[in-house]
Structure formats: structure tokens, C-alpha cells
Amino acid sequence: MLGAPGGVAEDRPAHPDHGSPLGTEPDLLDHDTGIELAPATWAIGRLLLRRHANIEWLRGDLFAADWSGYDLVYAFLSPVPMAAVWAKASAEMPPDSTLVSNSFEVPGHEPDAVIDVGDRRGTRLFLYRMGARGERRSG
Ligand SMILES: C[S@@+](CC[C@H](N)C(=O)[O-])C[C@H]1O[C@@H](n2cnc3c(N)ncnc32)[C@H](O)[C@@H]1O
């Protein structure tokens, strides 16, 4: 998965993205890191992204990456790992950073915003603003 709409501090990269880049939006990104676990999907992603020099495309496990240096993390996974995604984002992401989940909500946490993309698959993006010391902002 990929995506980094604006607001990127110059002293750190935009965000790590997790999953494949199929059908996503690399042209929106200033600088981005994508991480994909599955070898075949990663290989397809490398082909699709070969002309996007702003994107670092890695094969690996998103949970092994350090998310602390990123303003935005975009995940397109499944319902299963969302609690673990939340735990990692809460522990590592800096204040005022944003966690974006394509299609799957974090269980037990209301998103700060929901974006209906308006595409054919009815994609919804769930946005969570991360707070100081990894805790959600209260207001
Ligand atoms: C729902 S698919 C995303 C599909 C794709 N992003 C698209 O736009 O169509 C989830 C992707 O996340 C990858 N994935 C699952 N767990 C992962 C992990 N721990 N680290 C990195 N990628 C992972 C899967 O291999 C799969 O390609």
C-alpha cells in the first residue's frame, strides 16, 4: 500500500507503507517507503514503481520496521492485524502523525476522519491522529 498526502516534514520521510502498491497513488507522494511481505507481490510492485524515484520499495514485515520517523503510516491489510497495527502505531508514531487504514477500522477506536474515495470498490479510508507519547489526542 502507498499514500502520503502532504504535510510531510522535511527532516523525515513521509511514512512507511505496508502492503503492495497495486492500484494506489504513488504520484501523490513526496517521499515514501513501501513495505510488502509477499515476494510475488513485492516483485510486481517493483515493476509498477520503477519510474517513481520518490518511493523506496522494500520487501519485509511491516511489524519489523521502525515507524517512529514517519508523519504518516498507511496500511491496507485485513481486519486481523488491525489491533497489532494500532499497538505499534501508538507505541512508535510521533505526536500529530496520522495512521491511515484502507478499508479496515481499528477495533475499539473511533477514527478521527473517514474518507470515501469514490472508486468502484467503494474504498473507505479510516484516519487516526496519533498523540503525544503514542496516545490518541483527546480533543
Ligand atoms: C489487502 S492487500 C493490499 C492490496 C494492495 N495494497 C492493493 O492496493 O490492492 C494486503 C497486502 O499486505 C501484505 N502484507 C500482509 N501482512 C504484511 C506484513 N506484515 N508486512 C508487509 N506486508 C504485509 C500482503 O502481502 C498483501 O499484499
The ligand as an SDF file (V2000), in Angstrom:
LIG
                    3D

 27 29  0  0  0  0  0  0  0  0999 V2000
   -5.3050   -6.1250    1.2370 C   0  0  0  0  0  0  0  0  0  0  0  0
   -3.7810   -6.4810    0.4400 S   0  0  0  0  0  0  0  0  0  0  0  0
   -3.3530   -4.9580   -0.2070 C   0  0  0  0  0  0  0  0  0  0  0  0
   -3.6070   -4.9090   -1.6000 C   0  0  0  0  0  0  0  0  0  0  0  0
   -2.9230   -3.7980   -2.3470 C   0  0  0  0  0  0  0  0  0  0  0  0
   -2.2940   -2.8420   -1.4810 N   0  0  0  0  0  0  0  0  0  0  0  0
   -3.8330   -3.1030   -3.3150 C   0  0  0  0  0  0  0  0  0  0  0  0
   -3.7820   -1.8940   -3.4050 O   0  0  0  0  0  0  0  0  0  0  0  0
   -4.6030   -3.7860   -3.9810 O   0  0  0  0  0  0  0  0  0  0  0  0
   -2.6700   -6.6450    1.8090 C   0  0  0  0  0  0  0  0  0  0  0  0
   -1.1990   -6.7220    1.4260 C   0  0  0  0  0  0  0  0  0  0  0  0
   -0.4480   -6.5920    2.6360 O   0  0  0  0  0  0  0  0  0  0  0  0
    0.6200   -7.5150    2.5890 C   0  0  0  0  0  0  0  0  0  0  0  0
    1.0010   -7.7920    3.9690 N   0  0  0  0  0  0  0  0  0  0  0  0
    0.3120   -8.5320    4.8780 C   0  0  0  0  0  0  0  0  0  0  0  0
    0.9690   -8.5610    6.0510 N   0  0  0  0  0  0  0  0  0  0  0  0
    2.1040   -7.8460    5.8820 C   0  0  0  0  0  0  0  0  0  0  0  0
    3.2020   -7.5250    6.7220 C   0  0  0  0  0  0  0  0  0  0  0  0
    3.2650   -7.9720    7.9900 N   0  0  0  0  0  0  0  0  0  0  0  0
    4.1930   -6.7500    6.2290 N   0  0  0  0  0  0  0  0  0  0  0  0
    4.1240   -6.2740    4.9550 C   0  0  0  0  0  0  0  0  0  0  0  0
    3.1120   -6.5580    4.0880 N   0  0  0  0  0  0  0  0  0  0  0  0
    2.1240   -7.3320    4.5470 C   0  0  0  0  0  0  0  0  0  0  0  0
    0.0690   -8.7090    1.8410 C   0  0  0  0  0  0  0  0  0  0  0  0
    1.1100   -9.4970    1.2820 O   0  0  0  0  0  0  0  0  0  0  0  0
   -0.7850   -8.0280    0.7850 C   0  0  0  0  0  0  0  0  0  0  0  0
   -0.0760   -7.7570   -0.3890 O   0  0  0  0  0  0  0  0  0  0  0  0
  1  2  1  0
  2  3  1  0
  2 10  1  0
  3  4  1  0
  4  5  1  0
  5  6  1  0
  5  7  1  0
  7  8  2  0
  7  9  1  0
 10 11  1  0
 11 12  1  0
 11 26  1  0
 12 13  1  0
 13 14  1  0
 13 24  1  0
 14 15  1  0
 14 23  1  0
 15 16  2  0
 16 17  1  0
 17 18  1  0
 17 23  2  0
 18 19  1  0
 18 20  2  0
 20 21  1  0
 21 22  2  0
 22 23  1  0
 24 25  1  0
 24 26  1  0
 26 27  1  0
M  CHG  2   2   1   9  -1
M  END
$$$$
